[in-house]
Amino acid sequence: MVEVRANAENLQGLAQAGSEGVVSSQRLTAVPLLRPGEVLEMVPGMIVTQHAGDGKANQYFLRGFNLDHGTDFATTVAGVPVNMPAHAHGQGYTDLNFLIPELVDRIIFRKGPYYADEGDFSSAGAAHIDYFHHLDRSLVQVTVGPNGYARTLLAGSPDLWAGRLLYGLEVFHNDGPWQVDEHYRKLNGVLRYSQGTRHDGWSLTGMAYQGQWTSTDQVAQRAIDRGAVDRFGTLDSTTGGRTFRYSLSGDWAVRGENSQRKANLWWLKSGLDLWSNFQYCLNDIAATGGCASGDQFKQSERRQAGGFALTQTVFDRWGDFDVSNAVGWQGRIDRLSPVGLYNTRQREVWNTVREDRVTQRSLALWAQNEVRWTPWFRSVQGLRADAYDFAVDANQAANSGKAGDQMLTPKLALVFGPWKKTELYANYGHGFHSNDARGTTISRDPASGDAVDKVKPLVRTKGYEAGVRSEIVSGWQSTVALWQLEAASELVFVGDAGTTEASRPSRRRGVEWTNFYRPADWLAFDADFSWSQARFIDPDALGNDIPGAVSRTANLGVTLDHLGAWFGALRLRYFGSRPLVENNSVRAAPSALTNLRIGYKYDRQTQLTLDVYNLFARKLNDIEYWYESRLAGEAGPVFDRHLHPAEPRSLRASILYRF
């Protein structure tokens, strides 16, 4: 049910930065979501797209980053990390297709490397998604739409012994608008038992997800122009994937008179088989000019991972000053057996490019001190220490080995106010992201045998930010943040090729303006705007623009409720133009996408909803790339624009019954 009476949470007196926030379940309920991963578009400035089948992880953009599938943005769900290091497809791979949006209680988001308890992948930001501990009533929801779309959700939370049980079961199918049916099927479940609250209690959560699909990958523009394929067609009808994810996590918290203790333990088992073909015939051409085997490849992994996080916070007084001191210990281990890259033909393997068994371990110790020096000034200072080690057993002995790295990252936040419901922030901090373990030990290109450079295990980032959070006008919460983030020189491991690719030092800077306004009980507005500039620092004849770095984004919404039995929401997402090459000579076109939700509450138990996606039937692209490929019959490779279209206008109707 839409509930516009809920404010965006006011974090004055609590937040460390202007770009920190909380998204409530009430706000999420009002959003028409095409895909589960789009819950992250409630993080101001975040754009969520897709460049292949919907069963694959989304593509994310934030703060001048093309985050690919999750690098530099850390995400957890129910205490379990989602980012996958040393992943078969991409470092930090973040697949949120197992998420059930109706069960999300809140999203805590942070941006920038200013938080001592945030580690790997969090330089651009982090989002911590948690499910409810209980629902007011059980529910069943059925959603149907064109192109074979069907989704059923059953959820409830009965009392059990001295606590509460939360369960959710989702069954899903979708063919999509593609000429080759996607036939995406997933079975998804959540089971949580809890006692007490998140601050003084415990919970045990199990999640299970399986999915499989046929993928329509991005298509070369020239193939569309020649009529060889439709915008919604494919040049390889056998690409796609299958995946699974099972996890178990436990959270425990106890609140003392002057202290707070928390512990989290988690275990994960996951796997992916992903077949892709982005260059068609570039590497395998028959004498006739047609494709002999084609450029299809399979990326595959089987993973088990586990970890923990322990935190102790003590609230005290030092003389006349209120202080809090927190220390934490975090650890994680990932075992991949195996993780591989293979040449395939219609999903059949005909060559192994590389196949590895990888173990990655990390330990972190952090400490943070907050002092309230005056009623209008407080400071938060922290220090984080991380240690990583990698072991790779490769099918090519030259690429086997061990590596390790350590890093200290300081953090500082100065907070002034509030004055007239206005608070000012100044932030400084270092962060990092880990590189793919295979890249830390590689010495030979697995395909050509040429010598290649190893990647640096941990890559340092450095950020600055100034922000303001205000509610000068009653009901209007507004934040502005000016930020800059620098990344050290690095090499990047490319999962699609099984080798490394050079990159350069970079600097990104920008400004974000976030607003939530509730002028009346029945009406709410939200508006997020961001501008950024992303450049390589060292000059190069190729150019200094960073490909894929979007400079302007906006997300605007209006929500209505309490209009008798009717409610609704209208949302506009603007995804700005961005360079596709370093010299900015080729750019992706901007896009503006509008979604609509109209609902009717038949009674207290029954609710009908109609969602309209791409309301104005705009011919847009979800993603664009510029690279070389080779179509059957072409004499050689051709640089071209490759695109994946946004879905055309579509409708989904839902009926929800609470009992």
VOLOMI-848500 format. One line per field, with one value per residue (C-alpha): residue number from 1; x, z, y. Coordinates in steps of 0.02 Angstrom, whole numbers, plus 50000, padded with zeros to 5 digits. Layout:
BEGIN
n	c(NUM	...)
px	c(X	...)
pz	c(Z	...)
py	c(Y	...)
This chain:
BEGIN
n	c(1	2	3	4	5	6	7	8	9	10	11	12	13	14	15	16	17	18	19	20	21	22	23	24	25	26	27	28	29	30	31	32	33	34	35	36	37	38	39	40	41	42	43	44	45	46	47	48	49	50	51	52	53	54	55	56	57	58	59	60	61	62	63	64	65	66	67	68	69	70	71	72	73	74	75	76	77	78	79	80	81	82	83	84	85	86	87	88	89	90	91	92	93	94	95	96	97	98	99	100	101	102	103	104	105	106	107	108	109	110	111	112	113	114	115	116	117	118	119	120	121	122	123	124	125	126	127	128	129	130	131	132	133	134	135	136	137	138	139	140	141	142	143	144	145	146	147	148	149	150	151	152	153	154	155	156	157	158	159	160	161	162	163	164	165	166	167	168	169	170	171	172	173	174	175	176	177	178	179	180	181	182	183	184	185	186	187	188	189	190	191	192	193	194	195	196	197	198	199	200	201	202	203	204	205	206	207	208	209	210	211	212	213	214	215	216	217	218	219	220	221	222	223	224	225	226	227	228	229	230	231	232	233	234	235	236	237	238	239	240	241	242	243	244	245	246	247	248	249	250	251	252	253	254	255	256	257	258	259	260	261	262	263	264	265	266	267	268	269	270	271	272	273	274	275	276	277	278	279	280	281	282	283	284	285	286	287	288	289	290	291	292	293	294	295	296	297	298	299	300	301	302	303	304	305	306	307	308	309	310	311	312	313	314	315	316	317	318	319	320	321	322	323	324	325	326	327	328	329	330	331	332	333	334	335	336	337	338	339	340	341	342	343	344	345	346	347	348	349	350	351	352	353	354	355	356	357	358	359	360	361	362	363	364	365	366	367	368	369	370	371	372	373	374	375	376	377	378	379	380	381	382	383	384	385	386	387	388	389	390	391	392	393	394	395	396	397	398	399	400	401	402	403	404	405	406	407	408	409	410	411	412	413	414	415	416	417	418	419	420	421	422	423	424	425	426	427	428	429	430	431	432	433	434	435	436	437	438	439	440	441	442	443	444	445	446	447	448	449	450	451	452	453	454	455	456	457	458	459	460	461	462	463	464	465	466	467	468	469	470	471	472	473	474	475	476	477	478	479	480	481	482	483	484	485	486	487	488	489	490	491	492	493	494	495	496	497	498	499	500	501	502	503	504	505	506	507	508	509	510	511	512	513	514	515	516	517	518	519	520	521	522	523	524	525	526	527	528	529	530	531	532	533	534	535	536	537	538	539	540	541	542	543	544	545	546	547	548	549	550	551	552	553	554	555	556	557	558	559	560	561	562	563	564	565	566	567	568	569	570	571	572	573	574	575	576	577	578	579	580	581	582	583	584	585	586	587	588	589	590	591	592	593	594	595	596	597	598	599	600	601	602	603	604	605	606	607	608	609	610	611	612	613	614	615	616	617	618	619	620	621	622	623	624	625	626	627	628	629	630	631	632	633	634	635	636	637	638	639	640	641	642	643	644	645	646	647	648	649	650	651	652	653	654	655	656	657	658	659)
px	c(50000	50065	50092	50145	50128	50298	50439	50610	50701	50781	50960	51009	51116	51154	51227	51412	51388	51258	51254	51200	51019	50882	50748	50594	50482	50339	50437	50488	50307	50259	50388	50341	50490	50529	50666	50712	50882	50795	50767	50942	50877	50807	50989	51004	51106	51102	51051	51011	51008	51027	51135	51088	50960	50862	50933	51105	51162	51112	51229	51249	51302	51341	51451	51536	51567	51511	51509	51489	51400	51447	51631	51652	51475	51455	51285	51220	51050	50999	51180	51251	51369	51307	51469	51571	51761	51858	51692	51684	51602	51664	51745	51616	51472	51310	51158	51000	50877	50846	50780	50594	50554	50389	50486	50617	50604	50732	50889	51030	51142	51308	51418	51605	51749	51712	51651	51768	51650	51638	51772	51795	51699	51626	51726	51580	51453	51364	51185	51128	50958	50863	50702	50560	50563	50374	50227	50065	49967	50002	49982	49967	50000	49977	50047	50021	50076	50113	50253	50222	50248	50180	50232	50158	50213	50156	50220	50176	50245	50154	50204	50308	50363	50431	50471	50410	50430	50442	50420	50412	50398	50409	50375	50416	50416	50446	50483	50511	50488	50632	50612	50689	50588	50692	50597	50667	50609	50651	50603	50645	50618	50655	50633	50677	50651	50680	50658	50671	50725	50872	50954	50914	50875	50926	50874	50916	50883	50890	50874	50867	50858	50870	50854	50883	50856	50894	50981	50969	51138	51184	51177	51289	51203	51256	51166	51006	51033	51056	50899	50996	50918	50782	50819	50743	50827	50988	51141	51159	50999	51089	51164	51094	51127	51078	51119	51084	51114	51086	51130	51111	51145	51127	51119	51132	51123	51117	51097	51174	51155	51300	51345	51288	51355	51318	51373	51339	51384	51345	51373	51342	51341	51318	51350	51334	51346	51340	51349	51385	51431	51474	51589	51503	51641	51791	51904	51836	51801	51777	51863	51695	51679	51547	51568	51650	51623	51581	51639	51519	51601	51550	51597	51565	51596	51549	51577	51565	51595	51576	51611	51578	51566	51581	51552	51566	51510	51530	51444	51540	51588	51763	51755	51618	51606	51488	51585	51557	51695	51668	51781	51745	51818	51768	51822	51779	51838	51788	51828	51795	51810	51818	51802	51827	51818	51777	51747	51577	51466	51280	51324	51438	51619	51750	51900	51954	52035	52072	52006	52060	52031	52040	52045	52031	52039	52022	52025	51988	52000	51924	51900	51797	51780	51642	51655	51518	51627	51484	51295	51330	51493	51545	51684	51698	51871	51910	52045	52027	52158	52131	52236	52206	52286	52251	52294	52265	52284	52271	52261	52413	52551	52624	52467	52463	52531	52498	52484	52438	52417	52375	52305	52269	52129	52093	51921	51865	51697	51662	51480	51416	51241	51100	51052	50870	50856	51013	51171	51338	51464	51646	51717	51885	51930	52029	51953	51997	51934	52013	52059	52019	52129	52174	52246	52363	52456	52440	52598	52539	52389	52293	52246	52403	52537	52606	52678	52556	52566	52493	52362	52388	52288	52215	52185	52177	52047	52038	51882	51826	51651	51558	51373	51220	51058	50911	50725	50701	50529	50419	50399	50538	50699	50842	51027	51167	51337	51493	51617	51780	51853	52025	52080	52262	52339	52283	52267	52099	52068	51945	51837	51779	51959	52039	52180	52224	52191	52282	52195	52254	52236	52069	51980	51792	51702	51523	51372	51210	51046	50917	50741	50587	50434	50266	50154	49996	49942	49893	50040	50229	50367	50545	50678	50861	50984	51168	51309	51484	51645	51758	51933	52094	52228	52381	52372	52365	52346	52194	52102	52059	51873	51823	51710	51538	51550	51379	51384	51200	51060	50891	50754	50588	50432	50259	50156	49972	49866	49710	49610	49466	49509	49632	49820	49961	50138	50227	50416	50537	50717	50842	51001	51122	51239	51411	51573	51600	51783	51924	51927	51739	51712	51574	51439	51289	51123	51031	50865	50712	50602	50433	50340	50165	50072	49883	49801	49630	49599	49441	49436	49557	49611	49609	49711	49722	49872	49915	50096	50141	50325	50397	50233	50266	50334	50503	50629	50774	50930	50965	51150	51271	51452	51583	51700	51751	51655	51640	51479	51468	51522	51628	51809	51876	51832	51728	51715	51532	51401	51326	51161	51033	50861	50752	50592	50444	50287	50215	50082	50074	49919	49924	49799	49855	49754	49800	49739)
pz	c(50000	49959	50113	50078	50260	50295	50283	50215	50380	50454	50501	50580	50733	50670	50494	50456	50281	50178	50054	50185	50197	50229	50108	50201	50149	50123	49989	49904	49898	49792	49656	49498	49475	49309	49389	49573	49558	49524	49712	49708	49601	49765	49808	49744	49583	49549	49377	49355	49180	49092	48942	48924	48991	49146	49242	49236	49361	49319	49259	49385	49366	49509	49539	49369	49380	49259	49402	49280	49383	49554	49570	49691	49761	49907	49935	50070	50090	50262	50319	50173	50051	49871	49784	49723	49715	49581	49494	49327	49239	49331	49492	49623	49525	49610	49560	49649	49556	49716	49803	49848	49853	49949	50097	50107	50270	50231	50133	50221	50092	50107	49976	49981	50077	50244	50352	50453	50449	50258	50165	49995	49845	49944	49875	49773	49902	49992	50018	50159	50122	50259	50260	50384	50544	50533	50425	50492	50390	50272	50087	49919	49761	49579	49437	49251	49095	48909	48839	48960	49118	49273	49454	49614	49789	49952	50114	50298	50474	50605	50787	50835	51011	51085	50916	50739	50578	50411	50251	50069	49913	49737	49573	49415	49225	49087	48900	48877	48716	48629	48464	48546	48704	48860	48953	49117	49259	49441	49605	49755	49942	50109	50284	50439	50624	50746	50926	50994	50887	50774	50920	51056	50988	50860	50692	50580	50394	50251	50067	49913	49729	49562	49390	49207	49047	48863	48835	48701	48716	48646	48455	48331	48262	48084	48093	48138	48002	47869	47924	47973	48146	48238	48387	48494	48399	48428	48331	48438	48497	48617	48739	48916	49083	49239	49418	49598	49767	49940	50099	50287	50404	50587	50673	50859	50953	51137	51207	51376	51484	51396	51257	51100	51039	50870	50781	50608	50536	50358	50236	50049	49910	49732	49552	49378	49199	49081	48891	48798	48622	48606	48453	48348	48227	48273	48328	48224	48039	47912	47743	47664	47773	47884	48065	48093	48280	48322	48472	48601	48768	48936	49105	49247	49433	49586	49750	49936	50049	50230	50344	50504	50577	50761	50831	51006	51039	51208	51250	51377	51435	51428	51544	51475	51309	51256	51160	51078	51038	50919	50867	50741	50668	50498	50399	50239	50141	49964	49883	49697	49626	49483	49401	49214	49042	48893	48706	48661	48512	48551	48735	48700	48759	48624	48709	48885	48891	49076	49227	49404	49585	49692	49878	49939	50123	50206	50383	50440	50604	50622	50757	50763	50889	50893	51006	51031	51070	51083	51056	50875	50831	50828	50745	50691	50662	50611	50551	50457	50427	50294	50249	50097	50031	49868	49810	49629	49559	49370	49231	49157	49287	49240	49304	49472	49629	49788	49825	49969	50016	50164	50177	50311	50271	50382	50394	50459	50470	50544	50576	50617	50680	50678	50662	50613	50562	50455	50475	50383	50344	50294	50251	50206	50186	50099	50032	49913	49807	49784	49611	49542	49627	49458	49402	49553	49498	49307	49202	49031	48923	48928	48744	48660	48786	48785	48944	49041	49196	49363	49443	49609	49739	49827	49740	49849	49829	49914	49935	49994	50022	50087	50119	50195	50259	50293	50333	50334	50256	50358	50268	50142	50175	50061	50051	49942	49927	49834	49816	49738	49724	49660	49614	49602	49447	49424	49309	49283	49261	49117	49146	48964	48906	49058	49060	49116	49039	49080	49158	49222	49379	49383	49467	49482	49555	49561	49654	49709	49763	49847	49899	49982	50007	50083	50070	50117	50192	50020	49916	49914	49793	49779	49663	49648	49533	49506	49400	49389	49290	49267	49194	49186	49277	49170	48992	48846	48659	48667	48772	48955	48963	49054	48944	49016	49146	49149	49194	49228	49306	49381	49465	49494	49575	49635	49748	49792	49920	50028	49875	49924	49868	49736	49745	49620	49576	49426	49405	49279	49264	49162	49110	49035	48888	48918	48819	48745	48700	48784	48661	48680	48492	48517	48648	48708	48685	48841	48887	48989	49048	49132	49234	49306	49444	49471	49613	49689	49866	49849	50037	50182	50116	49926	49818	49628	49541	49361	49318	49151	49103	48972	48978	48823	48720	48695	48582	48705	48742	48912	48871	48732	48702	48569	48521	48374	48314	48156	48075	47964	47788	47842	47787	47952	48120	48126	48268	48298	48424	48514	48604	48712	48696	48840	48843	48747	48835	48936	49068	49222	49326	49506	49634	49816	49953	50138	50265)
py	c(50000	50174	50280	50459	50509	50433	50559	50527	50494	50649	50607	50772	50737	50561	50571	50590	50662	50752	50607	50480	50428	50301	50242	50179	50036	50160	50252	50090	50031	50181	50146	50047	49931	49848	49741	49706	49791	49956	49976	50052	50195	50262	50299	50479	50487	50300	50235	50049	49974	49807	49760	49576	49453	49502	49355	49437	49568	49746	49882	50025	50208	50328	50480	50478	50290	50159	50036	49891	49757	49827	49873	50021	50009	49887	49805	49689	49605	49540	49554	49451	49538	49536	49592	49444	49462	49366	49335	49244	49393	49546	49604	49649	49567	49619	49515	49575	49466	49367	49523	49529	49717	49695	49624	49764	49860	49994	50037	50128	50211	50300	50380	50410	50326	50411	50267	50157	50008	50007	49911	49832	49903	50050	50198	50267	50211	50071	50012	49899	49820	49732	49634	49657	49558	49543	49597	49669	49542	49399	49432	49350	49450	49399	49505	49475	49567	49547	49438	49296	49399	49311	49331	49262	49312	49234	49311	49315	49324	49220	49222	49070	49028	49191	49268	49296	49201	49293	49194	49243	49135	49206	49114	49212	49197	49325	49314	49501	49601	49512	49419	49267	49233	49263	49126	49192	49081	49102	49022	49129	49113	49197	49125	49226	49194	49336	49388	49565	49712	49749	49842	49716	49544	49416	49343	49197	49218	49094	49142	49031	49080	48990	49070	49031	49130	49157	49323	49456	49543	49713	49722	49815	49971	49929	49762	49854	49985	49849	49760	49605	49610	49707	49820	49685	49544	49449	49396	49239	49155	49036	49162	49168	49092	48999	49042	48995	49076	49002	49094	49084	49230	49268	49438	49469	49634	49680	49855	49893	50046	50133	50013	49924	49757	49679	49522	49454	49284	49228	49085	49084	48956	49020	48976	49049	48987	49136	49123	49286	49342	49527	49526	49390	49333	49440	49299	49155	49182	49041	49049	49092	49246	49168	49118	48949	48936	49116	49216	49145	49112	49043	49114	48995	48983	48884	48977	48953	49102	49148	49294	49387	49562	49607	49782	49854	50034	50120	50286	50389	50562	50634	50782	50893	50802	50663	50531	50363	50241	50096	49954	49819	49662	49592	49440	49350	49198	49149	48982	48962	48787	48814	48985	48974	49051	48940	48957	48887	48852	48852	48830	48681	48702	48674	48759	48803	48975	48964	48872	48913	48871	49026	49061	49240	49289	49458	49525	49702	49795	49967	50097	50255	50395	50527	50680	50809	50960	51084	51077	51132	51042	50860	50763	50582	50510	50333	50216	50053	49917	49783	49632	49520	49363	49270	49094	49043	48868	48893	48765	48856	48843	49013	49098	49008	49087	49182	49367	49481	49662	49774	49949	50080	50202	50355	50438	50608	50696	50869	50911	51086	51125	51106	51288	51318	51135	51148	51044	51064	50925	50916	50744	50668	50486	50350	50191	50049	49908	49738	49675	49503	49372	49295	49461	49468	49311	49314	49319	49253	49292	49126	49140	49209	49162	49340	49412	49524	49631	49581	49692	49779	49681	49834	50001	50158	50294	50465	50569	50741	50807	50960	50949	51030	50951	51065	51072	51261	51239	51123	50957	50990	50895	50944	50898	50962	50877	50933	50790	50732	50557	50508	50332	50278	50204	50025	49878	49795	49608	49580	49428	49422	49394	49312	49439	49616	49786	49947	50096	50265	50371	50461	50605	50625	50773	50832	50897	50812	50891	50780	50832	50759	50870	50825	50979	50883	50719	50653	50719	50696	50749	50687	50755	50703	50790	50751	50822	50750	50762	50611	50626	50528	50630	50594	50665	50544	50563	50450	50579	50603	50567	50408	50300	50269	50408	50489	50675	50714	50613	50654	50555	50644	50574	50623	50509	50525	50434	50459	50513	50402	50227	50287	50307	50326	50377	50451	50440	50513	50453	50553	50462	50588	50578	50505	50480	50308	50339	50435	50581	50610	50593	50464	50488	50390	50478	50540	50461	50506	50363	50385	50253	50265	50174	50186	50091	50061	49998	49894	49867	49846	49678	49695	49811	49826	49905	49947	49988	50067	50064	50181	50276	50381	50235	50320	50232	50229	50127	50050	50046	50093	50041	50080	49938	49831	49679	49578	49519	49367	49416	49566	49567	49632	49709	49868	49992	50026	50076	49925	49948	49861	49944	49995	49897	49972	50028	49884	49859	49748	49722	49660	49605	49599	49517	49532	49406)
